[in-house]
Amino acid sequence: MSHVKFLISHTINELEDNLKIEFVYKDTLTAGNIVSELRKRFGKFLEEVTTFIIEYPYVEREWRELYSLHYCKTNYAQTTPFVYRIHFFDENIENLEDVWDNDSSYLGYVTIRPLPASFISKIVLKQYRKFYNLTESQHLYMITAEYEVHIGSKSIKFETFPLFSQDSVISACAHADAIMVAEIMHKRHKMSKISIEKFISKIPYSDKGREIPSNGLDIEHLASALTENGCFVRTYASKDEGKDKLLEILEAHIESGLPCILGFDNHVVVIAGHTIIIDENGESKFGYVLFDDSGYHTKNTFYNIRNATEKKYASPLFSIVVPKEKLLQKLISWNVVLICPIFERFYFPFESAENLAKEVVNSAMSAKNQNVVARKILTDSRNLHKFLEYELETEDYKNVSFPHYVWYVEFYSKIRGKEENLEDIMIIDASAHKDDRLYSVIRTNNNQPTCKPKNKKIYGLLTKI
């Protein structure tokens, strides 16, 4: 293996020139192809980048697996086990000595596979706010995990949701989304780490034809392969739940730090966050953060010109914010399926927690306020104990035994998610029987099903960016 090379560029044109000089996989991929695809994938975000640092060779686990499974057996003469990685900075970097440990100017990176098509491998951004063009008043809440990159001798740690992109031969959109969700569940919740090879090995191919090349997966096979690899999931369908209810289930899982796979129109995307966006009329709208590894739905379903002066560089983008109303409107035409990760010792599903919350809303609390709304979060009780003691400063649950996982329910007057509107809280045993209405509610020291916290603080499991 040769020594690692780093090449610094300060404009997209310089980046293309440097790719031509040093880092082109001849007869397989050209610098022009790479830059054109970067423009399509990143759109106006590239205007934020002041410095590009190209790194080669770089060992990427996902590409190594794809290479060993298939590409080492092909006739691509220049295909190697290595990728090259392009780092983004929003400050001027002249040499590697200008990079600092945990450099605040670091924006993230993209990796390039040595293939003639589908050559974008991973996109790992640090500051998604800049990607979505959010103002300072628009808070972005993301499901993230901590990642670390090394540039020379410098180490940079940051929170991110990493996108893995299909190669369209071994992996299709379903494979890519499964790997993304499994990665986050491993990082955040200590679930099994799933390799591409392990995931593929658990897919029943008896009625799907050859394993490679992949013709894609149906929802049943996708969910089965995840579960068989130790990433437990539950599947909901709009024909059973209704599309409005499906989005309620989605919201509860996202608030719980559990990225979900949404399937419709023969394609799947990952939902991994939310924010409030301002529409063209100046109105605030709740929106979901959607990751689309191929850009198919970004372009064909939720197409939105990000940069009207450069339409050819505005789409497809790999991630966008979709207003809830627009998502619901688009889903009307299709059968929709939602795949939600869950924990191993979790038996009390969302619908059971919702029914208990409704009972509270419809009883004593509704007498005080007719507009009571509930926010439901599935959480590890170890984190919740600290929050109850130090943030809410409540002793209602002091020395009360919790199971490993609980539903934490916040009751709000009028508007959900505003601290000043928080009225009461309730805790439910997530390991209880799904039909248990008597003992599933964890009662306070005063034997009450709910309590009023001393401080009005919102319990959050997402990264506020």
Secondary structure by P-SEA (a helix, b strand, c coil): cccbbbbbbccaaaaaaaaaccccccccccaaaaaaaaaaacccccccccbbbbbcccccaaaaaaaaaccccccccccccbbbbbbbbccccccccccccccccccccccccccccccccbbbbccccccccccccbbbbbbbbbbbbbcccbbbbbbbbbbbbbccccccaaaaaaaaaaaaaaaccccccccaaaaaaaccccccccccccccccaaaaaaaaaaacccbbbbbcccccaaaaaaaaaaaaaacbbbbbbcccbbbbbcccbbbbccccbbbbbbbbbbccccccccccccccccccccccccccbbbbcaaaaaaaacccbbbbbbbbcccccccaaaaaaaaaaaaaccccccccbbbbbbbbccaaaaaaaaccccccccccccccccbbbbbbbbcccccccccccbbbbbcccccccccccccccccccccbbbbccbbbbbccccc
